[in-house]
Amino acid sequence: MVKKIKLFLMRSNIIDLATGVVIGTAFQKIISAMIDKIFMPLVGVLVGGVNLKDRYAEVLTVKIGWGSPTSHV
């Protein structure tokens, strides 16, 4: 039984999927850090020193934060 499961896992794209998930998670953390530490402070300087972490847009009943990594719900 274990041999058949191992054969199925090795033949299928599960290893490719797992590799993609790991790489995607790492890439997401890198992009989030770049936006939080580099991009958003530059945007804040360009708009006149406004702290964008406190700003949000409200669409219907949902608040969308501009510079905050967490939601304002």
PQR file with spaces between the fields and no chain letter, atoms N, CA, C, O and H, PARSE charges and radii, in Angstrom:
ATOM       1  N    MET     1       0.820   -1.196    0.000 -0.4000 1.5000
ATOM       2  CA   MET     1       0.000    0.000    0.000 -0.0000 2.0000
ATOM       3  C    MET     1       0.865    1.261    0.000  0.5500 1.7000
ATOM       4  O    MET     1       0.630    2.172   -0.794 -0.5500 1.4000
ATOM       5  N    VAL     2       1.852    1.319    0.874 -0.4000 1.5000
ATOM       6  CA   VAL     2       2.733    2.483    0.962 -0.0000 2.0000
ATOM       7  C    VAL     2       3.538    2.627   -0.325  0.5500 1.7000
ATOM       8  O    VAL     2       3.804    3.738   -0.783 -0.5500 1.4000
ATOM       9  H    VAL     2       2.043    0.578    1.519  0.4000 1.0000
ATOM      10  N    LYS     3       3.919    1.501   -0.897 -0.4000 1.5000
ATOM      11  CA   LYS     3       4.682    1.534   -2.143 -0.0000 2.0000
ATOM      12  C    LYS     3       3.847    2.135   -3.276  0.5500 1.7000
ATOM      13  O    LYS     3       4.364    2.893   -4.098 -0.5500 1.4000
ATOM      14  H    LYS     3       3.703    0.598   -0.525  0.4000 1.0000
ATOM      15  N    LYS     4       2.549    1.793   -3.317 -0.4000 1.5000
ATOM      16  CA   LYS     4       1.674    2.342   -4.346 -0.0000 2.0000
ATOM      17  C    LYS     4       1.466    3.847   -4.151  0.5500 1.7000
ATOM      18  O    LYS     4       1.447    4.606   -5.120 -0.5500 1.4000
ATOM      19  H    LYS     4       2.130    1.178   -2.649  0.4000 1.0000
ATOM      20  N    ILE     5       1.312    4.269   -2.904 -0.4000 1.5000
ATOM      21  CA   ILE     5       1.148    5.705   -2.625 -0.0000 2.0000
ATOM      22  C    ILE     5       2.407    6.463   -3.025  0.5500 1.7000
ATOM      23  O    ILE     5       2.331    7.528   -3.636 -0.5500 1.4000
ATOM      24  H    ILE     5       1.328    3.653   -2.117  0.4000 1.0000
ATOM      25  N    LYS     6       3.562    5.911   -2.677 -0.4000 1.5000
ATOM      26  CA   LYS     6       4.828    6.551   -3.031 -0.0000 2.0000
ATOM      27  C    LYS     6       4.976    6.633   -4.551  0.5500 1.7000
ATOM      28  O    LYS     6       5.429    7.653   -5.071 -0.5500 1.4000
ATOM      29  H    LYS     6       3.624    5.045   -2.180  0.4000 1.0000
ATOM      30  N    LEU     7       4.601    5.578   -5.264 -0.4000 1.5000
ATOM      31  CA   LEU     7       4.675    5.579   -6.723 -0.0000 2.0000
ATOM      32  C    LEU     7       3.738    6.643   -7.300  0.5500 1.7000
ATOM      33  O    LEU     7       4.107    7.349   -8.238 -0.5500 1.4000
ATOM      34  H    LEU     7       4.233    4.750   -4.842  0.4000 1.0000
ATOM      35  N    PHE     8       2.523    6.762   -6.744 -0.4000 1.5000
ATOM      36  CA   PHE     8       1.573    7.775   -7.197 -0.0000 2.0000
ATOM      37  C    PHE     8       2.119    9.187   -6.972  0.5500 1.7000
ATOM      38  O    PHE     8       2.033   10.041   -7.855 -0.5500 1.4000
ATOM      39  H    PHE     8       2.223    6.188   -5.982  0.4000 1.0000
ATOM      40  N    LEU     9       2.675    9.421   -5.797 -0.4000 1.5000
ATOM      41  CA   LEU     9       3.209   10.749   -5.493 -0.0000 2.0000
ATOM      42  C    LEU     9       4.383   11.113   -6.389  0.5500 1.7000
ATOM      43  O    LEU     9       4.520   12.269   -6.788 -0.5500 1.4000
ATOM      44  H    LEU     9       2.745    8.727   -5.081  0.4000 1.0000
ATOM      45  N    MET    10       5.211   10.163   -6.702 -0.4000 1.5000
ATOM      46  CA   MET    10       6.378   10.429   -7.542 -0.0000 2.0000
ATOM      47  C    MET    10       5.974   10.627   -9.003  0.5500 1.7000
ATOM      48  O    MET    10       6.629   11.382   -9.722 -0.5500 1.4000
ATOM      49  H    MET    10       5.099    9.224   -6.378  0.4000 1.0000
ATOM      50  N    ARG    11       4.923    9.971   -9.446 -0.4000 1.5000
ATOM      51  CA   ARG    11       4.483   10.098  -10.833 -0.0000 2.0000
ATOM      52  C    ARG    11       3.680   11.364  -11.069  0.5500 1.7000
ATOM      53  O    ARG    11       3.737   11.950  -12.150 -0.5500 1.4000
ATOM      54  H    ARG    11       4.391    9.358   -8.862  0.4000 1.0000
ATOM      55  N    SER    12       2.951   11.775  -10.084 -0.4000 1.5000
ATOM      56  CA   SER    12       2.046   12.906  -10.280 -0.0000 2.0000
ATOM      57  C    SER    12       2.787   14.231  -10.115  0.5500 1.7000
ATOM      58  O    SER    12       3.998   14.266   -9.897 -0.5500 1.4000
ATOM      59  H    SER    12       2.905   11.299   -9.206  0.4000 1.0000
ATOM      60  N    ASN    13       2.044   15.291  -10.222 -0.4000 1.5000
ATOM      61  CA   ASN    13       2.623   16.624  -10.128 -0.0000 2.0000
ATOM      62  C    ASN    13       2.583   17.170   -8.706  0.5500 1.7000
ATOM      63  O    ASN    13       2.698   18.381   -8.513 -0.5500 1.4000
ATOM      64  H    ASN    13       1.060   15.263  -10.399  0.4000 1.0000
ATOM      65  N    ILE    14       2.426   16.318   -7.721 -0.4000 1.5000
ATOM      66  CA   ILE    14       2.347   16.779   -6.343 -0.0000 2.0000
ATOM      67  C    ILE    14       3.678   17.377   -5.892  0.5500 1.7000
ATOM      68  O    ILE    14       3.693   18.366   -5.159 -0.5500 1.4000
ATOM      69  H    ILE    14       2.333   15.334   -7.877  0.4000 1.0000
ATOM      70  N    ILE    15       4.772   16.798   -6.313 -0.4000 1.5000
ATOM      71  CA   ILE    15       6.083   17.356   -5.949 -0.0000 2.0000
ATOM      72  C    ILE    15       6.252   18.728   -6.592  0.5500 1.7000
ATOM      73  O    ILE    15       6.759   19.649   -5.952 -0.5500 1.4000
ATOM      74  H    ILE    15       4.759   15.995   -6.908  0.4000 1.0000
ATOM      75  N    ASP    16       5.838   18.875   -7.838 -0.4000 1.5000
ATOM      76  CA   ASP    16       5.897   20.178   -8.496 -0.0000 2.0000
ATOM      77  C    ASP    16       5.003   21.188   -7.789  0.5500 1.7000
ATOM      78  O    ASP    16       5.377   22.349   -7.623 -0.5500 1.4000
ATOM      79  H    ASP    16       5.426   18.127   -8.358  0.4000 1.0000
ATOM      80  N    LEU    17       3.835   20.747   -7.379 -0.4000 1.5000
ATOM      81  CA   LEU    17       2.908   21.626   -6.668 -0.0000 2.0000
ATOM      82  C    LEU    17       3.493   22.066   -5.335  0.5500 1.7000
ATOM      83  O    LEU    17       3.423   23.245   -4.990 -0.5500 1.4000
ATOM      84  H    LEU    17       3.531   19.804   -7.513  0.4000 1.0000
ATOM      85  N    ALA    18       4.064   21.146   -4.588 -0.4000 1.5000
ATOM      86  CA   ALA    18       4.666   21.485   -3.294 -0.0000 2.0000
ATOM      87  C    ALA    18       5.827   22.455   -3.466  0.5500 1.7000
ATOM      88  O    ALA    18       5.981   23.392   -2.683 -0.5500 1.4000
ATOM      89  H    ALA    18       4.121   20.188   -4.868  0.4000 1.0000
ATOM      90  N    THR    19       6.640   22.230   -4.486 -0.4000 1.5000
ATOM      91  CA   THR    19       7.751   23.141   -4.764 -0.0000 2.0000
ATOM      92  C    THR    19       7.231   24.522   -5.117  0.5500 1.7000
ATOM      93  O    THR    19       7.787   25.524   -4.667 -0.5500 1.4000
ATOM      94  H    THR    19       6.516   21.469   -5.122  0.4000 1.0000
ATOM      95  N    GLY    20       6.190   24.590   -5.902 -0.4000 1.5000
ATOM      96  CA   GLY    20       5.600   25.874   -6.269 -0.0000 2.0000
ATOM      97  C    GLY    20       5.026   26.613   -5.077  0.5500 1.7000
ATOM      98  O    GLY    20       5.142   27.835   -4.987 -0.5500 1.4000
ATOM      99  H    GLY    20       5.738   23.776   -6.267  0.4000 1.0000
ATOM     100  N    VAL    21       4.410   25.884   -4.165 -0.4000 1.5000
ATOM     101  CA   VAL    21       3.860   26.509   -2.960 -0.0000 2.0000
ATOM     102  C    VAL    21       4.969   27.088   -2.094  0.5500 1.7000
ATOM     103  O    VAL    21       4.842   28.204   -1.589 -0.5500 1.4000
ATOM     104  H    VAL    21       4.316   24.891   -4.239  0.4000 1.0000
ATOM     105  N    VAL    22       6.049   26.348   -1.918 -0.4000 1.5000
ATOM     106  CA   VAL    22       7.170   26.829   -1.107 -0.0000 2.0000
ATOM     107  C    VAL    22       7.799   28.067   -1.745  0.5500 1.7000
ATOM     108  O    VAL    22       8.053   29.054   -1.055 -0.5500 1.4000
ATOM     109  H    VAL    22       6.152   25.442   -2.327  0.4000 1.0000
ATOM     110  N    ILE    23       8.047   28.024   -3.031 -0.4000 1.5000
ATOM     111  CA   ILE    23       8.646   29.170   -3.724 -0.0000 2.0000
ATOM     112  C    ILE    23       7.686   30.356   -3.713  0.5500 1.7000
ATOM     113  O    ILE    23       8.113   31.493   -3.513 -0.5500 1.4000
ATOM     114  H    ILE    23       7.841   27.222   -3.591  0.4000 1.0000
ATOM     115  N    GLY    24       6.408   30.105   -3.924 -0.4000 1.5000
ATOM     116  CA   GLY    24       5.415   31.179   -3.902 -0.0000 2.0000
ATOM     117  C    GLY    24       5.322   31.856   -2.549  0.5500 1.7000
ATOM     118  O    GLY    24       5.195   33.078   -2.476 -0.5500 1.4000
ATOM     119  H    GLY    24       6.062   29.181   -4.087  0.4000 1.0000
ATOM     120  N    THR    25       5.384   31.078   -1.475 -0.4000 1.5000
ATOM     121  CA   THR    25       5.338   31.649   -0.129 -0.0000 2.0000
ATOM     122  C    THR    25       6.558   32.527    0.128  0.5500 1.7000
ATOM     123  O    THR    25       6.431   33.625    0.669 -0.5500 1.4000
ATOM     124  H    THR    25       5.488   30.086   -1.535  0.4000 1.0000
ATOM     125  N    ALA    26       7.726   32.052   -0.252 -0.4000 1.5000
ATOM     126  CA   ALA    26       8.936   32.844   -0.061 -0.0000 2.0000
ATOM     127  C    ALA    26       8.889   34.114   -0.910  0.5500 1.7000
ATOM     128  O    ALA    26       9.278   35.183   -0.439 -0.5500 1.4000
ATOM     129  H    ALA    26       7.829   31.160   -0.691  0.4000 1.0000
ATOM     130  N    PHE    27       8.422   34.012   -2.142 -0.4000 1.5000
ATOM     131  CA   PHE    27       8.340   35.173   -3.028 -0.0000 2.0000
ATOM     132  C    PHE    27       7.353   36.195   -2.490  0.5500 1.7000
ATOM     133  O    PHE    27       7.592   37.398   -2.596 -0.5500 1.4000
ATOM     134  H    PHE    27       8.106   33.144   -2.524  0.4000 1.0000
ATOM     135  N    GLN    28       6.249   35.737   -1.916 -0.4000 1.5000
ATOM     136  CA   GLN    28       5.244   36.639   -1.344 -0.0000 2.0000
ATOM     137  C    GLN    28       5.836   37.425   -0.188  0.5500 1.7000
ATOM     138  O    GLN    28       5.572   38.620   -0.058 -0.5500 1.4000
ATOM     139  H    GLN    28       6.055   34.759   -1.830  0.4000 1.0000
ATOM     140  N    LYS    29       6.630   36.781    0.650 -0.4000 1.5000
ATOM     141  CA   LYS    29       7.251   37.477    1.779 -0.0000 2.0000
ATOM     142  C    LYS    29       8.265   38.508    1.303  0.5500 1.7000
ATOM     143  O    LYS    29       8.373   39.584    1.890 -0.5500 1.4000
ATOM     144  H    LYS    29       6.845   35.810    0.544  0.4000 1.0000
ATOM     145  N    ILE    30       9.004   38.195    0.253 -0.4000 1.5000
ATOM     146  CA   ILE    30       9.981   39.140   -0.291 -0.0000 2.0000
ATOM     147  C    ILE    30       9.271   40.358   -0.869  0.5500 1.7000
ATOM     148  O    ILE    30       9.678   41.491   -0.611 -0.5500 1.4000
ATOM     149  H    ILE    30       8.917   37.320   -0.224  0.4000 1.0000
ATOM     150  N    ILE    31       8.220   40.140   -1.642 -0.4000 1.5000
ATOM     151  CA   ILE    31       7.472   41.247   -2.234 -0.0000 2.0000
ATOM     152  C    ILE    31       6.811   42.097   -1.155  0.5500 1.7000
ATOM     153  O    ILE    31       6.824   43.324   -1.248 -0.5500 1.4000
ATOM     154  H    ILE    31       7.889   39.220   -1.852  0.4000 1.0000
ATOM     155  N    SER    32       6.235   41.470   -0.139 -0.4000 1.5000
ATOM     156  CA   SER    32       5.609   42.232    0.945 -0.0000 2.0000
ATOM     157  C    SER    32       6.629   43.100    1.669  0.5500 1.7000
ATOM     158  O    SER    32       6.340   44.252    1.993 -0.5500 1.4000
ATOM     159  H    SER    32       6.224   40.473   -0.063  0.4000 1.0000
ATOM     160  N    ALA    33       7.803   42.568    1.925 -0.4000 1.5000
ATOM     161  CA   ALA    33       8.843   43.345    2.592 -0.0000 2.0000
ATOM     162  C    ALA    33       9.298   44.514    1.724  0.5500 1.7000
ATOM     163  O    ALA    33       9.514   45.614    2.233 -0.5500 1.4000
ATOM     164  H    ALA    33       8.038   41.632    1.663  0.4000 1.0000
ATOM     165  N    MET    34       9.443   44.290    0.427 -0.4000 1.5000
ATOM     166  CA   MET    34       9.847   45.377   -0.474 -0.0000 2.0000
ATOM     167  C    MET    34       8.800   46.488   -0.501  0.5500 1.7000
ATOM     168  O    MET    34       9.149   47.668   -0.487 -0.5500 1.4000
ATOM     169  H    MET    34       9.267   43.397    0.014  0.4000 1.0000
ATOM     170  N    ILE    35       7.541   46.126   -0.538 -0.4000 1.5000
ATOM     171  CA   ILE    35       6.473   47.131   -0.571 -0.0000 2.0000
ATOM     172  C    ILE    35       6.427   47.895    0.745  0.5500 1.7000
ATOM     173  O    ILE    35       6.324   49.122    0.746 -0.5500 1.4000
ATOM     174  H    ILE    35       7.257   45.167   -0.548  0.4000 1.0000
ATOM     175  N    ASP    36       6.503   47.173    1.879 -0.4000 1.5000
ATOM     176  CA   ASP    36       6.407   47.814    3.189 -0.0000 2.0000
ATOM     177  C    ASP    36       7.611   48.698    3.501  0.5500 1.7000
ATOM     178  O    ASP    36       7.451   49.759    4.103 -0.5500 1.4000
ATOM     179  H    ASP    36       6.587   46.176    1.879  0.4000 1.0000
ATOM     180  N    LYS    37       8.805   48.284    3.106 -0.4000 1.5000
ATOM     181  CA   LYS    37      10.023   48.986    3.505 -0.0000 2.0000
ATOM     182  C    LYS    37      10.571   49.945    2.456  0.5500 1.7000
ATOM     183  O    LYS    37      11.280   50.888    2.807 -0.5500 1.4000
ATOM     184  H    LYS    37       8.935   47.422    2.616  0.4000 1.0000
ATOM     185  N    ILE    38      10.264   49.732    1.180 -0.4000 1.5000
ATOM     186  CA   ILE    38      10.844   50.569    0.122 -0.0000 2.0000
ATOM     187  C    ILE    38       9.781   51.367   -0.614  0.5500 1.7000
ATOM     188  O    ILE    38       9.855   52.594   -0.675 -0.5500 1.4000
ATOM     189  H    ILE    38       9.688   48.965    0.895  0.4000 1.0000
ATOM     190  N    PHE    39       8.793   50.680   -1.174 -0.4000 1.5000
ATOM     191  CA   PHE    39       7.833   51.331   -2.062 -0.0000 2.0000
ATOM     192  C    PHE    39       6.909   52.304   -1.340  0.5500 1.7000
ATOM     193  O    PHE    39       6.774   53.450   -1.767 -0.5500 1.4000
ATOM     194  H    PHE    39       8.733   49.683   -1.126  0.4000 1.0000
ATOM     195  N    MET    40       6.270   51.871   -0.254 -0.4000 1.5000
ATOM     196  CA   MET    40       5.301   52.725    0.435 -0.0000 2.0000
ATOM     197  C    MET    40       5.945   53.964    1.065  0.5500 1.7000
ATOM     198  O    MET    40       5.344   55.036    0.999 -0.5500 1.4000
ATOM     199  H    MET    40       6.380   50.940    0.093  0.4000 1.0000
ATOM     200  N    PRO    41       7.138   53.875    1.675 -0.5600 1.5000
ATOM     201  CA   PRO    41       7.763   55.117    2.159  0.2800 2.0000
ATOM     202  C    PRO    41       8.074   56.107    1.025  0.5500 1.7000
ATOM     203  O    PRO    41       7.957   57.319    1.210 -0.5500 1.4000
ATOM     204  N    LEU    42       8.470   55.591   -0.143 -0.4000 1.5000
ATOM     205  CA   LEU    42       8.724   56.484   -1.282 -0.0000 2.0000
ATOM     206  C    LEU    42       7.438   57.143   -1.755  0.5500 1.7000
ATOM     207  O    LEU    42       7.439   58.326   -2.092 -0.5500 1.4000
ATOM     208  H    LEU    42       8.565   54.607   -0.293  0.4000 1.0000
ATOM     209  N    VAL    43       6.353   56.404   -1.784 -0.4000 1.5000
ATOM     210  CA   VAL    43       5.070   56.984   -2.169 -0.0000 2.0000
ATOM     211  C    VAL    43       4.661   58.046   -1.154  0.5500 1.7000
ATOM     212  O    VAL    43       4.135   59.094   -1.528 -0.5500 1.4000
ATOM     213  H    VAL    43       6.352   55.442   -1.510  0.4000 1.0000
ATOM     214  N    GLY    44       4.900   57.780    0.123 -0.4000 1.5000
ATOM     215  CA   GLY    44       4.597   58.754    1.161 -0.0000 2.0000
ATOM     216  C    GLY    44       5.370   60.045    0.978  0.5500 1.7000
ATOM     217  O    GLY    44       4.822   61.127    1.187 -0.5500 1.4000
ATOM     218  H    GLY    44       5.327   56.928    0.427  0.4000 1.0000
ATOM     219  N    VAL    45       6.634   59.951    0.590 -0.4000 1.5000
ATOM     220  CA   VAL    45       7.448   61.145    0.335 -0.0000 2.0000
ATOM     221  C    VAL    45       6.927   61.886   -0.891  0.5500 1.7000
ATOM     222  O    VAL    45       6.871   63.116   -0.897 -0.5500 1.4000
ATOM     223  H    VAL    45       7.080   59.072    0.420  0.4000 1.0000
ATOM     224  N    LEU    46       6.551   61.153   -1.916 -0.4000 1.5000
ATOM     225  CA   LEU    46       6.063   61.787   -3.143 -0.0000 2.0000
ATOM     226  C    LEU    46       4.741   62.530   -2.944  0.5500 1.7000
ATOM     227  O    LEU    46       4.481   63.516   -3.633 -0.5500 1.4000
ATOM     228  H    LEU    46       6.597   60.154   -1.912  0.4000 1.0000
ATOM     229  N    VAL    47       3.913   62.074   -2.021 -0.4000 1.5000
ATOM     230  CA   VAL    47       2.635   62.741   -1.788 -0.0000 2.0000
ATOM     231  C    VAL    47       2.716   63.747   -0.650  0.5500 1.7000
ATOM     232  O    VAL    47       1.688   64.185   -0.134 -0.5500 1.4000
ATOM     233  H    VAL    47       4.125   61.273   -1.461  0.4000 1.0000
ATOM     234  N    GLY    48       3.913   64.111   -0.261 -0.4000 1.5000
ATOM     235  CA   GLY    48       4.088   65.176    0.713 -0.0000 2.0000
ATOM     236  C    GLY    48       4.213   64.732    2.151  0.5500 1.7000
ATOM     237  O    GLY    48       3.802   65.467    3.048 -0.5500 1.4000
ATOM     238  H    GLY    48       4.749   63.755   -0.680  0.4000 1.0000
ATOM     239  N    GLY    49       4.755   63.577    2.404 -0.4000 1.5000
ATOM     240  CA   GLY    49       4.990   63.129    3.764 -0.0000 2.0000
ATOM     241  C    GLY    49       3.759   62.600    4.482  0.5500 1.7000
ATOM     242  O    GLY    49       3.746   62.539    5.711 -0.5500 1.4000
ATOM     243  H    GLY    49       5.088   62.980    1.675  0.4000 1.0000
ATOM     244  N    VAL    50       2.739   62.221    3.752 -0.4000 1.5000
ATOM     245  CA   VAL    50       1.518   61.684    4.354 -0.0000 2.0000
ATOM     246  C    VAL    50       1.787   60.256    4.817  0.5500 1.7000
ATOM     247  O    VAL    50       2.353   59.454    4.074 -0.5500 1.4000
ATOM     248  H    VAL    50       2.750   62.271    2.753  0.4000 1.0000
ATOM     249  N    ASN    51       1.381   59.942    6.039 -0.4000 1.5000
ATOM     250  CA   ASN    51       1.514   58.585    6.552 -0.0000 2.0000
ATOM     251  C    ASN    51       0.396   57.732    5.963  0.5500 1.7000
ATOM     252  O    ASN    51      -0.759   57.851    6.372 -0.5500 1.4000
ATOM     253  H    ASN    51       0.921   60.594    6.642  0.4000 1.0000
ATOM     254  N    LEU    52       0.732   56.880    5.014 -0.4000 1.5000
ATOM     255  CA   LEU    52      -0.274   56.101    4.302 -0.0000 2.0000
ATOM     256  C    LEU    52      -0.819   54.930    5.106  0.5500 1.7000
ATOM     257  O    LEU    52      -1.825   54.337    4.718 -0.5500 1.4000
ATOM     258  H    LEU    52       1.670   56.783    4.681  0.4000 1.0000
ATOM     259  N    LYS    53      -0.177   54.584    6.217 -0.4000 1.5000
ATOM     260  CA   LYS    53      -0.672   53.471    7.022 -0.0000 2.0000
ATOM     261  C    LYS    53      -2.001   53.798    7.681  0.5500 1.7000
ATOM     262  O    LYS    53      -2.777   52.897    8.001 -0.5500 1.4000
ATOM     263  H    LYS    53       0.641   55.066    6.533  0.4000 1.0000
ATOM     264  N    ASP    54      -2.267   55.082    7.884 -0.4000 1.5000
ATOM     265  CA   ASP    54      -3.519   55.488    8.517 -0.0000 2.0000
ATOM     266  C    ASP    54      -4.613   55.791    7.500  0.5500 1.7000
ATOM     267  O    ASP    54      -5.745   56.075    7.893 -0.5500 1.4000
ATOM     268  H    ASP    54      -1.637   55.814    7.624  0.4000 1.0000
ATOM     269  N    ARG    55      -4.315   55.740    6.228 -0.4000 1.5000
ATOM     270  CA   ARG    55      -5.284   56.072    5.181 -0.0000 2.0000
ATOM     271  C    ARG    55      -5.962   54.812    4.658  0.5500 1.7000
ATOM     272  O    ARG    55      -5.352   53.744    4.592 -0.5500 1.4000
ATOM     273  H    ARG    55      -3.396   55.509    5.909  0.4000 1.0000
ATOM     274  N    TYR    56      -7.215   54.949    4.293 -0.4000 1.5000
ATOM     275  CA   TYR    56      -7.948   53.833    3.716 -0.0000 2.0000
ATOM     276  C    TYR    56      -9.059   54.364    2.827  0.5500 1.7000
ATOM     277  O    TYR    56      -9.489   55.510    2.956 -0.5500 1.4000
ATOM     278  H    TYR    56      -7.711   55.816    4.347  0.4000 1.0000
ATOM     279  N    ALA    57      -9.506   53.522    1.938 -0.4000 1.5000
ATOM     280  CA   ALA    57     -10.645   53.838    1.070 -0.0000 2.0000
ATOM     281  C    ALA    57     -11.786   52.924    1.485  0.5500 1.7000
ATOM     282  O    ALA    57     -11.577   51.747    1.779 -0.5500 1.4000
ATOM     283  H    ALA    57      -9.157   52.591    1.832  0.4000 1.0000
ATOM     284  N    GLU    58     -12.982   53.470    1.506 -0.4000 1.5000
ATOM     285  CA   GLU    58     -14.144   52.670    1.884 -0.0000 2.0000
ATOM     286  C    GLU    58     -15.008   52.430    0.658  0.5500 1.7000
ATOM     287  O    GLU    58     -15.512   53.369    0.042 -0.5500 1.4000
ATOM     288  H    GLU    58     -13.152   54.426    1.268  0.4000 1.0000
ATOM     289  N    VAL    59     -15.173   51.159    0.314 -0.4000 1.5000
ATOM     290  CA   VAL    59     -15.999   50.758   -0.820 -0.0000 2.0000
ATOM     291  C    VAL    59     -17.142   49.923   -0.256  0.5500 1.7000
ATOM     292  O    VAL    59     -16.932   48.841    0.291 -0.5500 1.4000
ATOM     293  H    VAL    59     -14.764   50.396    0.814  0.4000 1.0000
ATOM     294  N    LEU    60     -18.347   50.446   -0.400 -0.4000 1.5000
ATOM     295  CA   LEU    60     -19.538   49.848    0.216 -0.0000 2.0000
ATOM     296  C    LEU    60     -19.302   49.738    1.723  0.5500 1.7000
ATOM     297  O    LEU    60     -19.259   50.762    2.406 -0.5500 1.4000
ATOM     298  H    LEU    60     -18.518   51.325   -0.844  0.4000 1.0000
ATOM     299  N    THR    61     -19.152   48.545    2.252 -0.4000 1.5000
ATOM     300  CA   THR    61     -18.909   48.398    3.688 -0.0000 2.0000
ATOM     301  C    THR    61     -17.507   47.897    3.995  0.5500 1.7000
ATOM     302  O    THR    61     -17.218   47.541    5.138 -0.5500 1.4000
ATOM     303  H    THR    61     -19.187   47.713    1.697  0.4000 1.0000
ATOM     304  N    VAL    62     -16.636   47.862    3.000 -0.4000 1.5000
ATOM     305  CA   VAL    62     -15.289   47.329    3.169 -0.0000 2.0000
ATOM     306  C    VAL    62     -14.284   48.465    3.182  0.5500 1.7000
ATOM     307  O    VAL    62     -14.313   49.337    2.313 -0.5500 1.4000
ATOM     308  H    VAL    62     -16.871   48.151    2.072  0.4000 1.0000
ATOM     309  N    LYS    63     -13.387   48.458    4.175 -0.4000 1.5000
ATOM     310  CA   LYS    63     -12.318   49.447    4.237 -0.0000 2.0000
ATOM     311  C    LYS    63     -11.043   48.820    3.671  0.5500 1.7000
ATOM     312  O    LYS    63     -10.607   47.760    4.120 -0.5500 1.4000
ATOM     313  H    LYS    63     -13.363   47.750    4.881  0.4000 1.0000
ATOM     314  N    ILE    64     -10.453   49.490    2.677 -0.4000 1.5000
ATOM     315  CA   ILE    64      -9.247   48.998    2.031 -0.0000 2.0000
ATOM     316  C    ILE    64      -8.094   49.893    2.468  0.5500 1.7000
ATOM     317  O    ILE    64      -8.067   51.077    2.132 -0.5500 1.4000
ATOM     318  H    ILE    64     -10.807   50.351    2.312  0.4000 1.0000
ATOM     319  N    GLY    65      -7.136   49.335    3.217 -0.4000 1.5000
ATOM     320  CA   GLY    65      -5.994   50.097    3.688 -0.0000 2.0000
ATOM     321  C    GLY    65      -4.980   50.319    2.593  0.5500 1.7000
ATOM     322  O    GLY    65      -4.678   49.406    1.825 -0.5500 1.4000
ATOM     323  H    GLY    65      -7.157   48.373    3.489  0.4000 1.0000
ATOM     324  N    TRP    66      -4.446   51.539    2.513 -0.4000 1.5000
ATOM     325  CA   TRP    66      -3.471   51.851    1.470 -0.0000 2.0000
ATOM     326  C    TRP    66      -2.081   51.341    1.826  0.5500 1.7000
ATOM     327  O    TRP    66      -1.426   50.709    0.997 -0.5500 1.4000
ATOM     328  H    TRP    66      -4.692   52.281    3.137  0.4000 1.0000
ATOM     329  N    GLY    67      -1.626   51.604    3.034 -0.4000 1.5000
ATOM     330  CA   GLY    67      -0.246   51.251    3.364 -0.0000 2.0000
ATOM     331  C    GLY    67      -0.117   50.251    4.479  0.5500 1.7000
ATOM     332  O    GLY    67       0.997   49.948    4.907 -0.5500 1.4000
ATOM     333  H    GLY    67      -2.158   52.118    3.707  0.4000 1.0000
ATOM     334  N    SER    68      -1.207   49.736    4.957 -0.4000 1.5000
ATOM     335  CA   SER    68      -1.169   48.820    6.075 -0.0000 2.0000
ATOM     336  C    SER    68      -1.181   47.370    5.589  0.5500 1.7000
ATOM     337  O    SER    68      -1.996   47.015    4.737 -0.5500 1.4000
ATOM     338  H    SER    68      -2.112   49.982    4.610  0.4000 1.0000
ATOM     339  N    PRO    69      -0.284   46.523    6.124 -0.5600 1.5000
ATOM     340  CA   PRO    69      -0.300   45.130    5.721  0.2800 2.0000
ATOM     341  C    PRO    69      -1.474   44.360    6.304  0.5500 1.7000
ATOM     342  O    PRO    69      -1.771   43.259    5.839 -0.5500 1.4000
ATOM     343  N    THR    70      -2.156   44.910    7.316 -0.4000 1.5000
ATOM     344  CA   THR    70      -3.311   44.247    7.892 -0.0000 2.0000
ATOM     345  C    THR    70      -4.579   44.947    7.446  0.5500 1.7000
ATOM     346  O    THR    70      -4.543   46.117    7.065 -0.5500 1.4000
ATOM     347  H    THR    70      -1.916   45.805    7.693  0.4000 1.0000
ATOM     348  N    SER    71      -5.680   44.254    7.488 -0.4000 1.5000
ATOM     349  CA   SER    71      -6.939   44.831    7.013 -0.0000 2.0000
ATOM     350  C    SER    71      -7.557   45.708    8.092  0.5500 1.7000
ATOM     351  O    SER    71      -7.269   45.540    9.277 -0.5500 1.4000
ATOM     352  H    SER    71      -5.710   43.304    7.797  0.4000 1.0000
ATOM     353  N    HIS    72      -8.408   46.646    7.679 -0.4000 1.5000
ATOM     354  CA   HIS    72      -9.108   47.542    8.585 -0.0000 2.0000
ATOM     355  C    HIS    72     -10.566   47.171    8.679  0.5500 1.7000
ATOM     356  O    HIS    72     -11.418   48.059    8.727 -0.5500 1.4000
ATOM     357  H    HIS    72      -8.642   46.783    6.717  0.4000 1.0000
ATOM     358  N    VAL    73     -10.885   45.901    8.708 -0.4000 1.5000
ATOM     359  CA   VAL    73     -12.286   45.468    8.712 -0.0000 2.0000
ATOM     360  C    VAL    73     -12.832   45.511   10.118  0.5500 1.7000
ATOM     361  O    VAL    73     -13.998   45.183   10.338 -0.5500 1.4000
ATOM     362  H    VAL    73     -10.193   45.180    8.670  0.4000 1.0000
